[in-house]
Amino acid sequence: MIHPKRKTGKSITAIEWIEHFRGLLNGRSQNNLTDFEQYVKASLPVIERPAGPDGPLDCQIEAEETAESIECLKSGKYPGTDMILNEMLKSAQHLIT
C-alpha cells in the first residue's frame, strides 16, 4: 500500500484524505462554476457574422469561406464517419466552390 506523505515527511491519514476529498466535492459552489463559465466565454474569440433571416447561424455560406476551409485541411488524416478524405475534398475543390 502506498503511504503518501506531506512535505514535512509525515504520512497523510485516511481521515485527512476523506476530509480533503469532501472539501473538493462539496466546495464547488454555483458561483465557482459561473466564474469558470464566464472565464471560458471571455477566452473564446468572438466571430461576428451578418445575421440571416432566422438568426446569426442562418446565413449563406460564401464560396470563399468554403475554399479557405478546404485549403486549410491537412492531408493524410483519417476520415470522419462520412469516410470522406481531405484529399478528396481538395481534389474536388473546383466542383465544391
Backbone bond lengths (Angstrom), bond angles and torsions (degrees), N, CA, C in turn:
res aa  C-N    CA-C-N  psi(-1)  N-CA   C-N-CA  omega(-1)  CA-C   N-CA-C  phi
1 M - - - 1.455 - - 1.523 108.67 -
2 I 1.320 116.37 139.23 1.451 121.70 179.99 1.517 108.58 -85.06
3 H 1.302 116.05 134.81 1.456 121.44 178.03 1.523 108.76 -116.08
4 P 1.349 117.77 93.80 1.457 119.68 179.54 1.520 110.63 -63.67
5 K 1.325 115.38 149.45 1.454 120.08 -178.49 1.516 110.29 -123.94
6 R 1.318 114.01 155.47 1.457 120.31 174.20 1.518 108.37 -77.21
7 K 1.317 115.70 175.00 1.457 120.18 176.31 1.527 111.32 -62.39
8 T 1.323 115.80 -26.03 1.461 119.73 -179.65 1.522 112.14 -77.39
9 G 1.340 118.01 -10.92 1.457 121.72 179.52 1.509 113.61 98.97
10 K 1.343 118.10 -9.13 1.463 120.97 179.35 1.525 110.17 -81.12
11 S 1.317 117.34 143.52 1.471 121.90 178.62 1.522 110.71 -69.21
12 I 1.325 115.21 149.36 1.462 121.58 176.77 1.518 107.45 -89.38
13 T 1.320 117.03 129.42 1.461 121.25 -177.19 1.523 110.44 -81.20
14 A 1.325 115.70 162.69 1.470 121.03 178.35 1.523 110.73 -61.99
15 I 1.306 117.88 -38.40 1.469 121.64 179.59 1.535 109.70 -63.34
16 E 1.330 117.33 -39.98 1.460 120.60 178.89 1.525 110.89 -65.37
17 W 1.338 116.43 -38.07 1.471 119.49 176.50 1.523 110.73 -63.01
18 I 1.309 116.18 -45.99 1.472 120.35 -179.67 1.519 110.37 -59.82
19 E 1.331 116.60 -46.33 1.465 120.15 179.39 1.535 110.86 -62.99
20 H 1.320 116.06 -39.21 1.462 120.28 179.29 1.530 111.32 -60.95
21 F 1.340 116.90 -49.47 1.463 119.93 -177.37 1.524 112.39 -72.53
22 R 1.314 117.72 -31.97 1.474 119.12 173.71 1.514 109.97 -62.86
23 G 1.318 116.42 -40.81 1.456 120.37 178.04 1.522 111.82 -63.72
24 L 1.322 117.07 -38.34 1.462 120.01 178.00 1.518 111.52 -66.18
25 L 1.332 115.84 -45.51 1.459 119.90 -176.41 1.524 112.06 -73.31
26 N 1.314 117.46 -41.33 1.458 120.78 -177.04 1.521 112.25 -86.05
27 G 1.306 116.99 -17.07 1.457 120.72 -176.69 1.508 113.87 -76.26
28 R 1.314 117.79 -11.67 1.456 119.78 -179.83 1.515 109.74 -79.32
29 S 1.284 115.63 107.80 1.456 119.52 177.53 1.522 109.03 -95.54
30 Q 1.290 116.07 168.38 1.460 120.70 178.34 1.524 109.88 -63.95
31 N 1.343 116.83 -31.74 1.461 120.21 179.33 1.522 110.80 -63.70
32 N 1.333 117.85 -39.88 1.459 120.45 179.52 1.520 111.00 -62.88
33 L 1.321 116.68 -42.32 1.456 119.79 179.02 1.526 110.66 -65.74
34 T 1.314 116.90 -40.19 1.452 120.47 179.09 1.518 110.17 -64.38
35 D 1.329 117.26 -41.67 1.461 120.41 177.35 1.520 110.42 -60.74
36 F 1.334 116.76 -41.78 1.453 120.65 179.38 1.522 110.84 -64.17
37 E 1.329 116.68 -44.55 1.459 119.83 179.30 1.527 110.70 -61.44
38 Q 1.341 116.45 -40.21 1.461 120.00 178.30 1.526 110.61 -64.77
39 Y 1.328 116.96 -39.24 1.455 121.12 178.44 1.532 110.48 -62.29
40 V 1.348 116.46 -44.67 1.466 120.40 -179.58 1.521 110.13 -63.53
41 K 1.318 117.22 -45.66 1.468 120.05 -179.67 1.521 111.56 -62.66
42 A 1.342 116.87 -37.57 1.463 120.52 179.68 1.527 111.06 -70.55
43 S 1.329 117.36 -26.38 1.461 121.48 -177.87 1.521 112.70 -81.29
44 L 1.323 117.99 -22.85 1.457 121.24 -177.31 1.523 111.08 -79.08
45 P 1.322 117.04 143.87 1.467 118.34 177.86 1.526 110.79 -71.28
46 V 1.300 115.34 148.38 1.464 120.79 178.81 1.518 107.65 -95.62
47 I 1.314 115.79 124.44 1.461 121.32 179.01 1.520 107.17 -110.25
48 E 1.308 115.01 114.46 1.458 118.81 -179.37 1.515 109.20 -97.31
49 R 1.315 115.21 126.08 1.460 121.24 179.06 1.522 107.54 -129.67
50 P 1.300 115.84 151.19 1.465 117.35 176.44 1.524 110.24 -65.76
51 A 1.293 115.97 139.87 1.462 120.71 -178.18 1.519 110.38 -78.02
52 G 1.330 114.94 137.62 1.450 120.47 174.25 1.514 109.66 -83.64
53 P 1.314 117.94 -174.23 1.464 120.28 -177.55 1.530 113.47 -63.51
54 D 1.342 117.63 -28.27 1.461 120.26 -178.23 1.517 112.91 -109.81
55 G 1.312 118.47 9.88 1.458 120.55 178.56 1.515 111.86 136.75
56 P 1.351 116.56 178.33 1.465 120.22 -174.15 1.526 114.45 -68.60
57 L 1.320 118.31 -21.57 1.464 119.75 -179.54 1.526 112.08 -94.14
58 D 1.311 116.38 0.35 1.454 120.46 -178.93 1.528 109.74 -107.52
59 C 1.327 115.92 57.84 1.458 119.24 177.90 1.526 108.80 -122.77
60 Q 1.307 115.35 161.66 1.459 121.66 -177.88 1.523 110.50 -67.19
61 I 1.321 117.25 136.59 1.461 121.72 175.47 1.513 107.57 -83.13
62 E 1.323 115.74 124.47 1.461 121.63 -177.56 1.526 110.17 -77.98
63 A 1.330 117.12 148.16 1.463 122.26 178.61 1.523 110.88 -62.74
64 E 1.340 116.93 -37.13 1.469 120.71 178.97 1.526 111.29 -63.67
65 E 1.326 115.53 -39.09 1.465 120.55 179.27 1.526 110.52 -63.96
66 T 1.322 116.58 -42.05 1.463 120.94 177.62 1.521 110.94 -65.01
67 A 1.331 116.75 -44.07 1.463 120.87 179.90 1.524 111.12 -62.14
68 E 1.333 117.62 -43.17 1.462 121.13 178.45 1.524 111.18 -61.87
69 S 1.317 116.30 -41.20 1.465 120.43 -179.89 1.523 111.42 -65.23
70 I 1.321 116.94 -41.46 1.470 120.64 179.44 1.520 110.36 -66.20
71 E 1.329 117.59 -39.50 1.466 120.84 179.39 1.530 111.76 -64.76
72 C 1.325 117.65 -28.76 1.471 121.52 -178.84 1.531 112.99 -80.59
73 L 1.334 117.93 -10.55 1.461 120.26 -178.91 1.517 111.01 -66.10
74 K 1.330 116.22 139.68 1.462 121.06 178.20 1.514 109.68 -89.54
75 S 1.320 116.00 142.06 1.461 121.15 178.37 1.522 109.87 -83.22
76 G 1.332 115.88 157.57 1.457 121.13 176.19 1.512 114.32 79.41
77 K 1.319 118.11 14.03 1.463 121.11 179.38 1.524 109.75 -94.35
78 Y 1.335 115.27 151.37 1.462 120.94 178.51 1.526 108.69 -69.65
79 P 1.338 118.38 138.96 1.465 120.35 -179.24 1.531 111.71 -71.94
80 G 1.298 115.33 162.19 1.459 121.01 176.36 1.512 110.96 -78.86
81 T 1.325 116.10 -162.33 1.465 120.45 -177.81 1.526 112.24 -66.06
82 D 1.344 116.97 -21.42 1.464 119.92 178.52 1.530 112.25 -80.34
83 M 1.353 116.90 -7.78 1.463 124.44 178.43 1.533 113.13 61.09
84 I 1.316 117.10 26.21 1.460 121.48 175.88 1.526 107.88 -93.55
85 L 1.314 116.78 119.96 1.459 121.88 179.34 1.527 110.34 -78.39
86 N 1.328 116.21 148.90 1.461 120.40 176.29 1.520 110.90 -59.46
87 E 1.333 116.08 -34.97 1.458 119.97 178.92 1.530 111.47 -62.85
88 M 1.340 116.48 -34.12 1.466 120.39 178.64 1.531 109.76 -66.07
89 L 1.324 116.83 -42.44 1.464 120.46 179.22 1.525 110.41 -65.85
90 K 1.334 116.64 -41.03 1.461 119.91 -179.78 1.527 111.85 -64.81
91 S 1.331 116.75 -40.67 1.469 119.36 -178.47 1.528 111.43 -73.24
92 A 1.323 118.27 -24.17 1.464 121.13 -179.39 1.536 111.53 -104.17
93 Q 1.317 117.46 16.47 1.463 121.20 -176.12 1.523 111.83 -57.43
94 H 1.323 117.81 -39.57 1.465 120.29 -179.29 1.528 112.33 -64.46
95 L 1.350 116.66 -25.39 1.470 119.53 177.51 1.522 111.55 -84.70
96 I 1.331 116.18 -30.12 1.471 121.14 -176.36 1.518 111.52 -77.73
97 T 1.330 116.29 -41.86 1.463 119.89 -175.94 1.457 109.25 -97.95
